[in-house]
Amino acid sequence: MTEFVEGELLFRFAQGVTVCKYDDTKFYRSTMLRVEGTKAVDFMAVRPGSGAPGDLLLIEVKDLSGHESRNRQRLLSGRLVSEVVQKVRDSLSGLIAARRWDVPELRPFARALFHKNQSPRIQVILFLEERKSASQLFPYKRRLADQIQLLNNKLRPFRAEGKIFNSKNLPSSYGIRATRQTQSTTN
């Protein structure tokens, strides 16, 4: 099991899932950031496939817990989805560059993206964590459906599929678990 912390959330990736915290990789920090305005998804992961490299997952984490009302307009206007799609676009560009430079830390992800025998399934996961009471701000299911539709429309040029999950509804089939870290008090 591989673990990463993103903000106040702890992500656990099951054995067999190849994962990196892309926005923290040496390649992204030293090479890709030279391109002005470049953004990056938080995680890249490859789920095991049968003989093929498997699905490529691009995961962006947005923890709005306690800040839902401040981000309401960002969600409703589609700005948040546009930000995620820009990060996906730039991260896929990063994989093209990583493949050309044959960067070892990104080799499994570039291999999955550029598999010779089949077109990989690219899934974009917007991990959108909110307080339970956030649903009181406006109709949650309607907003979620609208955001998923908008995400998929914007991802269409990449032939990628968008999903929106949180710690409560993330399917176990992804091999990912997320929990809020508790603040430990040390005396």
Backbone hydrogen bonds, N-H to C=O, Kabsch-Sander energy under -0.5 kcal/mol:
donor,donor_aa,acceptor,acceptor_aa,energy
2,T,13,F,-2.3
4,F,11,F,-2.3
6,E,9,L,-2.8
9,L,6,E,-2.1
10,L,179,T,-3.5
11,F,4,F,-3.3
11,F,9,L,-0.6
12,R,177,R,-3.2
13,F,2,T,-3.3
14,A,175,G,-3.2
17,V,14,A,-2.0
18,T,16,G,-0.6
18,T,46,V,-2.1
19,V,17,V,-0.5
20,C,44,M,-2.3
22,Y,20,C,-1.4
23,D,41,V,-0.7
23,D,42,D,-0.7
24,D,21,K,-2.2
25,T,22,Y,-1.8
29,R,25,T,-2.4
30,S,26,K,-3.0
31,T,27,F,-2.4
32,M,27,F,-1.5
33,L,28,Y,-1.8
34,R,31,T,-1.4
35,V,32,M,-1.9
36,E,34,R,-0.8
38,T,35,V,-2.0
41,V,87,K,-0.5
42,D,59,I,-1.0
43,F,59,I,-2.4
44,M,20,C,-2.2
45,A,57,L,-2.3
46,V,18,T,-2.5
47,R,55,D,-1.9
49,G,52,A,-0.7
51,G,49,G,-1.3
56,L,121,R,-2.2
57,L,45,A,-3.5
57,L,55,D,-0.6
58,L,123,Q,-2.8
59,I,43,F,-2.7
59,I,57,L,-0.5
60,E,58,L,-0.5
60,E,125,I,-2.7
62,K,60,E,-0.5
62,K,127,F,-3.1
64,L,62,K,-0.9
64,L,129,E,-2.9
67,H,64,L,-3.4
71,N,67,H,-1.3
71,N,68,E,-0.5
72,R,68,E,-0.6
72,R,69,S,-0.7
75,L,71,N,-2.2
76,L,72,R,-2.8
77,S,73,Q,-2.6
78,G,74,R,-0.5
78,G,75,L,-0.8
79,R,74,R,-0.7
80,L,74,R,-1.9
82,S,78,G,-2.3
83,E,79,R,-2.4
84,V,80,L,-2.1
85,V,81,V,-2.5
86,Q,82,S,-2.1
87,K,83,E,-1.9
88,V,84,V,-2.3
89,R,85,V,-2.8
90,D,86,Q,-2.6
91,S,87,K,-2.2
92,L,88,V,-2.7
93,S,89,R,-1.9
94,G,90,D,-1.9
95,L,91,S,-1.8
96,I,92,L,-1.7
97,A,93,S,-2.3
98,A,94,G,-2.8
99,R,95,L,-2.1
100,R,96,I,-2.1
101,W,97,A,-2.3
102,D,98,A,-0.7
102,D,99,R,-0.5
103,V,98,A,-2.3
106,L,103,V,-1.3
107,R,103,V,-0.7
107,R,104,P,-0.9
109,F,106,L,-0.5
110,A,106,L,-2.4
111,R,107,R,-2.8
112,A,108,P,-1.6
113,L,109,F,-2.1
114,F,110,A,-2.4
115,H,112,A,-0.8
122,I,120,P,-0.7
122,I,159,R,-0.6
123,Q,56,L,-2.8
123,Q,121,R,-0.6
124,V,161,E,-3.2
125,I,58,L,-2.8
125,I,123,Q,-0.6
126,L,124,V,-0.6
126,L,163,K,-3.0
127,F,60,E,-3.2
127,F,125,I,-0.9
128,L,126,L,-1.1
128,L,165,F,-2.6
129,E,62,K,-2.2
129,E,127,F,-0.8
134,A,131,R,-1.5
135,S,132,K,-1.3
136,Q,133,S,-1.8
137,L,134,A,-1.8
138,F,134,A,-0.6
143,R,139,P,-2.3
144,L,140,Y,-2.9
145,A,141,K,-2.4
146,D,142,R,-2.3
147,Q,143,R,-2.4
148,I,144,L,-2.5
149,Q,145,A,-2.2
150,L,146,D,-2.4
151,L,147,Q,-2.7
152,N,148,I,-2.6
153,N,149,Q,-2.2
154,K,150,L,-2.2
155,L,151,L,-1.6
156,R,152,N,-0.8
156,R,153,N,-0.5
158,F,155,L,-1.8
159,R,156,R,-1.8
160,A,155,L,-1.3
161,E,122,I,-2.6
163,K,124,V,-2.7
165,F,126,L,-1.8
169,N,166,N,-0.5
170,L,166,N,-1.2
174,Y,171,P,-1.6
175,G,172,S,-1.9
177,R,12,R,-2.4
179,T,10,L,-2.1
181,Q,8,E,-3.4
184,S,182,T,-0.6
186,T,184,S,-0.6
187,N,185,T,-0.5
